[in-house]
């Protein structure tokens, strides 16, 4: 049976309206009769009184105008009291009820619910930038070892630079990206030291301060693993001289992997703020227990689903279309452009563990007073 105790009595609402009308008439009758004779045109009508009260009472459902509101639409902030009223507002105002992911939220209103919403959004974005597709593109070229050999080229604009062609190309790319404030975004981390990058030429954007200040950047580890482990395993040995094409693909791969791994900070922040585990995290952080923190952060089911999704994506994007314009259902090696198991292994043995390292390091640096 429905609980009617929490509902407003419609009769009491009518009586309240009647009292308002009487008060309005009393005020009107006590006004200066000598200056203006009383006429019915000067009196406030019953509908006007109803509208006035309903508009000023911020506790009433904006759909039925009877019950107290319980729910606020994430998109338009419409107040409703029930599923029926919520559906009515969506049909009336053509509202889908989904909060805009890019709408600015003032910090006093930014709470755990908004954080989790942004976290889910970032997870969706991270799936879009998973490094499977860039790796497939890179696998179409040979290893091209000279791209990774320090000092192989001399650069007229930087004669003192002794790094590899990839490092030079990456640095030049990040110089341009820094000018358009890419590395002011909280989910972007350059491989070049920030002090060696130019200042942005456009005004700074104000991002919600979700993350606490930190200096965690694992890009050196990503670069080392990518050059010495991923590329030699992924690409056919040899030199096809496509150094420029190779470097562009490498930069895309490195940036995608870096972004994916550093998303771990947002994951750690969201999990830390979970009221069910916050006290446990604080206890482990105080004792500097890395292993316990990592175990609390780890969700084996989520990791298994991630690897399964990654393998499927690599299978779909990593094979040629057959003569009848269909994907090969057998996923035979003759149609695959990349070693799918290698991509999955890379995530399992490197990306996921390094992401956990970022998460743990972030929590150990994070202040506990908020």
C-alpha positions in Angstrom: 0.0 0.0 0.0 1.3 3.5 -0.8 2.4 5.7 2.1 0.1 8.7 1.9 1.4 10.2 5.1 4.1 12.0 3.1 1.7 13.6 0.6 0.2 17.1 0.9 -3.6 17.2 1.5 -5.1 18.9 -1.5 -8.0 20.2 0.6 -5.5 22.0 2.9 -3.9 23.5 -0.1 -7.3 24.9 -1.2 -8.0 26.3 2.3 -4.6 27.9 2.3 -5.4 29.5 -1.1 -8.8 30.7 0.3 -6.9 32.3 3.2 -4.6 34.1 0.8 -7.5 35.4 -1.1 -9.2 36.8 2.0 -5.9 38.4 3.1 -5.6 40.0 -0.4 -9.1 41.3 -0.3 -8.6 42.7 3.2 -5.5 44.5 2.2 -7.3 45.9 -0.9 -10.4 47.0 1.1 -8.2 48.8 3.7 -6.4 50.9 1.0 -7.2 54.5 0.3 -10.8 54.4 -0.8 -10.9 58.2 -1.3 -8.3 58.2 -4.0 -9.5 55.2 -6.0 -12.9 53.6 -5.8 -12.8 49.8 -5.4 -13.4 47.9 -8.6 -13.3 44.2 -9.4 -10.6 44.9 -11.9 -8.2 45.8 -9.1 -8.7 42.5 -7.2 -6.4 39.6 -7.8 -8.2 36.7 -9.3 -8.2 33.2 -7.8 -6.0 31.7 -10.6 -3.5 34.4 -10.2 -3.3 33.7 -6.5 -2.9 30.0 -7.2 -0.1 30.6 -9.7 1.7 33.0 -7.3 1.7 30.6 -4.5 2.8 27.6 -6.6 5.6 29.6 -8.1 6.9 30.9 -4.8 6.7 27.6 -2.9 10.0 25.9 -3.7 9.1 22.7 -1.9 6.2 21.7 -4.2 6.5 19.2 -7.2 6.6 21.3 -10.3 4.5 18.7 -12.2 1.5 18.0 -10.0 1.8 21.1 -7.7 0.5 19.0 -4.8 3.2 16.9 -3.2 6.6 17.9 -1.9 9.3 17.2 -4.5 11.8 14.4 -3.9 13.8 14.2 -7.1 15.7 16.8 -9.1 16.3 16.2 -12.8 20.1 16.0 -13.4 19.8 17.9 -16.7 17.2 20.7 -16.2 16.8 20.6 -12.4 13.0 20.1 -12.6 11.5 19.1 -9.3 9.2 16.1 -9.2 7.7 13.9 -6.5 7.3 10.6 -8.3 8.2 8.5 -11.3 4.9 9.6 -13.0 5.7 13.3 -12.5 9.2 12.8 -13.7 8.0 11.1 -16.9 5.5 13.9 -17.3 8.2 16.5 -17.2 10.4 14.6 -19.7 7.5 14.4 -22.2 6.4 18.0 -21.7 9.9 19.6 -21.9 11.5 17.0 -24.2 14.1 16.3 -21.6 16.2 13.1 -21.4 17.2 13.6 -17.8 20.9 13.1 -18.5 23.2 15.6 -17.0 25.5 17.4 -19.5 29.0 16.2 -18.8 30.5 19.5 -19.7 28.1 21.8 -17.7 30.1 23.9 -15.2 29.3 23.0 -11.6 30.3 25.5 -8.9 32.6 23.9 -6.3 30.2 24.4 -3.4 27.8 22.2 -5.3 30.4 19.7 -6.4 30.0 16.5 -4.3 30.5 12.8 -4.4 27.6 12.3 -6.9 29.2 14.7 -9.4 32.6 13.2 -8.9 31.3 9.7 -9.7 29.4 11.0 -12.7 32.7 12.6 -14.0 34.5 9.4 -13.2 32.1 7.3 -15.3 32.5 9.9 -18.1 36.2 9.6 -18.0 36.0 5.8 -18.0 33.9 6.1 -21.2 36.4 8.4 -22.7 39.2 6.0 -21.7 37.6 3.2 -23.6 37.5 5.4 -26.7 41.2 6.2 -26.4 42.3 2.6 -25.5 45.6 2.1 -27.3 44.4 -0.9 -29.3 43.7 1.0 -32.4 46.9 3.1 -32.4 48.9 0.0 -31.9 47.3 -1.6 -34.9 48.3 1.4 -37.0 51.9 1.1 -35.7 52.0 -2.6 -36.5 51.7 -1.9 -40.2 55.3 -0.6 -40.3 58.5 -2.4 -39.7 60.5 -1.9 -36.5 62.7 0.8 -38.0 65.3 0.7 -35.3 67.0 4.1 -36.3 63.9 5.9 -35.0 64.9 4.9 -31.5 68.7 5.3 -31.6 70.0 8.4 -29.7 72.1 10.6 -31.9 71.2 9.0 -35.2 70.2 12.5 -36.6 71.5 16.0 -36.0 69.0 18.8 -35.8 69.9 22.2 -37.0 67.4 23.9 -34.7 68.7 22.0 -31.7 72.4 21.0 -32.1 72.8 20.1 -28.5 70.0 17.5 -28.6 71.3 14.0 -28.4 68.2 12.0 -28.1 66.5 9.7 -30.6 64.4 10.8 -33.6 61.2 9.7 -31.7 62.2 11.8 -28.7 62.8 14.8 -30.9 59.6 14.4 -32.8 57.6 13.9 -29.5 59.2 17.0 -27.9 58.4 19.2 -31.0 54.8 17.9 -30.9 54.5 18.7 -27.3 55.9 22.1 -27.8 52.9 22.9 -30.1 50.4 21.2 -27.8 51.7 23.1 -24.8 50.9 26.4 -26.6 47.3 25.4 -26.8 47.2 24.5 -23.1 46.9 20.7 -23.6 49.0 20.0 -20.5 46.9 22.2 -18.3 44.2 19.6 -18.5 44.3 17.3 -15.4 44.3 14.2 -17.6 47.2 15.1 -19.8 50.9 14.5 -19.0 53.8 15.4 -21.3 56.9 13.3 -21.8 58.9 16.5 -22.0 59.6 18.2 -18.7 57.1 21.0 -18.1 59.8 23.5 -17.5 61.1 23.0 -21.0 57.7 23.6 -22.6 56.3 27.0 -23.7 53.5 28.7 -21.9 50.0 28.6 -23.4 49.1 31.4 -25.8 45.4 31.1 -25.0 43.7 31.8 -21.6 43.6 29.1 -19.0 40.5 27.0 -18.5 39.3 26.4 -14.9 38.8 22.7 -14.3 36.9 21.4 -11.3 39.7 20.6 -8.8 38.9 16.9 -8.5 42.4 15.7 -8.0 44.6 16.8 -5.1 48.0 18.4 -6.1 50.5 15.8 -7.0 53.7 15.3 -9.1 53.1 11.8 -10.3 54.2 11.2 -13.9 55.2 7.7 -15.0 55.8 8.6 -18.6 59.6 7.7 -18.4 58.5 4.1 -17.6 56.0 4.1 -20.4 58.6 5.3 -22.9 61.1 2.6 -21.8 58.6 -0.2 -22.0 57.1 1.0 -25.3 60.5 1.3 -27.1 62.2 -1.8 -25.6 59.2 -4.2 -25.2 56.1 -3.3 -27.2 57.6 -2.1 -30.5 60.0 -5.0 -31.0 57.3 -7.5 -30.2 54.6 -5.8 -32.2 56.3 -5.0 -35.5 58.1 -7.1 -38.1 61.9 -6.7 -37.8 63.5 -4.7 -40.5 63.7 -1.2 -41.9 61.2 0.1 -44.4 62.5 3.8 -44.1 59.1 5.1 -43.1 60.6 7.0 -40.2 58.2 9.9 -40.2 55.1 7.7 -40.4 56.5 5.5 -37.7 57.2 8.5 -35.4 53.7 9.9 -35.8 52.1 6.5 -34.9 54.5 6.2 -31.9 53.5 9.5 -30.6 49.8 8.6 -30.8 50.4 5.3 -29.1 52.5 6.9 -26.3 49.9 9.6 -25.6 47.0 7.1 -25.6 48.8 4.8 -23.2 49.9 7.6 -20.9 46.4 9.1 -20.7 44.9 5.7 -20.0 47.4 5.0 -17.2 47.2 8.4 -15.6 43.4 8.1 -15.4 44.3 5.9 -12.4 44.4 9.1 -10.4 40.7 9.8 -11.0 39.9 6.1 -10.2 41.8 6.4 -6.9 40.2 9.7 -6.0 36.7 8.3 -6.7 37.3 5.1 -4.7 38.9 7.0 -1.8 35.8 9.2 -1.5 33.5 6.2 -1.4 31.9 6.5 2.1 32.0 2.7 2.5 35.7 2.5 2.2 37.1 5.9 3.1 38.0 5.1 6.7 39.8 1.9 5.5 41.8 3.8 2.9 42.8 6.3 5.5 44.0 3.6 7.8 46.2 2.0 5.1 47.5 5.3 4.0 48.6 6.2 7.5 50.4 2.9 7.8 51.9 3.3 4.3 50.7 -0.2 3.4 51.0 -0.2 -0.4 49.9 -3.9 -0.7 46.7 -3.4 1.3 45.9 -0.2 -0.7 46.4 -2.0 -4.0 44.2 -4.9 -2.9 41.4 -2.5 -1.8 41.7 -0.8 -5.2 41.7 -4.0 -7.2 38.5 -5.4 -8.8 39.4 -8.6 -10.6 36.0 -8.8 -12.3 36.5 -5.3 -13.8 40.0 -6.2 -15.0 38.7 -9.4 -16.6 36.0 -7.5 -18.5 38.5 -4.9 -19.6 40.8 -7.5 -21.1 37.9 -9.3 -22.8 36.6 -6.0 -24.3 40.1 -5.1 -25.4 40.6 -8.4 -27.1 37.3 -8.1 -28.9 38.2 -4.5 -30.0 41.6 -5.7 -31.3 39.9 -8.5 -33.2 37.4 -6.2 -34.9 39.8 -3.4 -35.7 42.8 -5.6 -36.3 41.6 -7.7 -39.2 41.1 -7.1 -42.9 37.7 -7.2 -44.5 37.0 -10.3 -46.6 36.1 -10.2 -50.3 32.3 -10.1 -49.5 32.9 -7.1 -47.2 32.4 -9.0 -43.9 34.6 -9.6 -40.9 36.2 -13.0 -40.8 34.2 -14.9 -38.1 37.0 -17.3 -37.5 39.6 -14.5 -36.8 42.2 -16.5 -38.8 45.7 -15.2 -38.8 45.7 -14.5 -42.5 43.1 -11.7 -41.8 44.7 -10.2 -38.7 46.9 -7.2 -38.9 48.2 -7.5 -35.3 48.9 -10.1 -32.7 45.8 -9.8 -30.6 47.2 -11.9 -27.7 50.2 -9.5 -27.5 47.9 -6.5 -27.1 46.0 -8.2 -24.3 49.3 -9.4 -22.7 50.6 -5.8 -22.8 47.6 -4.5 -20.9 47.6 -7.4 -18.4 51.4 -7.3 -17.7 52.1 -3.6 -18.1 49.2 -1.1 -18.4 47.1 -2.5 -15.5 50.0 -2.9 -13.1 51.4 0.5 -13.9 47.9 2.1 -13.5 47.7 0.5 -10.0 51.1 1.9 -9.2 49.8 5.4 -10.2 46.7 4.9 -8.1 48.6 3.8 -5.0 51.2 6.6 -5.4 48.5 9.2 -5.7 46.7 8.0 -2.5 50.0 8.0 -0.6 50.6 11.6 -1.6 47.0 12.6 -1.1 46.2 14.6 2.1 43.8 12.9 4.5 42.1 15.9 5.9 39.4 16.1 3.2 
